[in-house]
Amino acid sequence: MKSKKKIIKKRIKRAVKVRSSIKQGGWPRLSVFKSNKYIYAQIINDESGKTLAFASSSLVKKDKKNKTEEAKKVGITIGNKAKEAGIKKVVFDRGRYAYHGRVKSLAEGAREAGLEF
């Protein structure tokens, strides 16, 4: 059985690896975090270190649907908030998560709302 420290080190290593591969052209970063219950998305300006927009499945109205559909709603919400803030283009940071399931659904929802990445 792996120790908890080794697991955490691998998670951090994966997240850093993904983040370092992101080529930023001065665009804000759309960062994703998912827990077992909720999914969170935030648009971050790394130059100033400030969060420009935030959305989560805990804030989105639930209609007793599955988590993937909730993630799509979060993507649409973050896309609309980005439009209000004047953001059109972002870099997608999936963190340590694979691009499928809830993460993919969130990205598709953000694209539907008009974000480009």
Secondary structure, 3 states (H helix, E strand, C coil): CCCHHHHHHHHHHHHHHHHHHCCCCCCCEEEEEECCCCEEEEEEECCCCEEEEEEECCCCCCCCCCHHHHHHHHHHHHHHHHHHCCCCECEEECCCCCCCCHHHHHHHHHHHCCCEC
